[in-house]
Amino acid sequence: MVVFLFRLLILIAVIILAYSSIKYLMNPKRKLELAHEKKQFYFLDDKQNIRKNFLITYRGVLFEGEKYLGTTDKAFEVVTVQVWVKNPDKLQGLNKEDFYFIEKEIILAYPNAKIDWKSPIKELLLK
């Protein structure tokens, strides 16, 4: 009887360990951090939650965007997006084409949105 309970506890422990490992590997925040370290593009967003900001990493720079709900001809949708950089010191080396790429990716997610960049990116794009 004791051996059976011990085997059952080991089986439960293995299942919990496997579940925890899978949950960790599928975590979107971990994927964002990994892409940030590798200086790749990653867009982390919860489209169902309008109050939750989205995060974008691109070439080692972390951007945050805030969504604003408004009306379009057909429905209530995201009509304005404000984007800013978390650490402006890391912007060195980025050019206008990089920001246009980020805008294009945001427009793919929110086709009716007008994108407003905050300083210092706003000044670069106005030139």
C-alpha positions, 0 to 999 in steps of 0.5 A: 500500500505504501509503495502504491502511494509513493508511486502515485505521489511521484506520478503527480509530481511528474505531471505537475513538473511537466505542466509547469514547464509547458506553461513556462515555455508558452508564456508570452512575457518570456517570449518578449524577453527572449526576443528583446535579448536577441534584438528581434521583433516581437509584438505582445498584445492582449487584443481582448483587453483594451485597457492593457497596453501592448509591448513591442521589442525591435532591435533591442529597444522596448516600446510600449503602446496605449490603445484608445477606444473610439467609434468608426463607421461600423463599430467601436474599435481602437482609433488611437494608439500612443507609442513611446520608448521605455529607454530612449538611450537605446534608440541609437542606430534606429532610423525612420524606416524602422519606425515605419516598420513598427507603425505597419505592424501596429496598423496590421493589428489595429487597422483604424488606428491613428498612431501618435509617437511620443518624444523624441521619436515624434521629432524624428518623424516630423523632419 
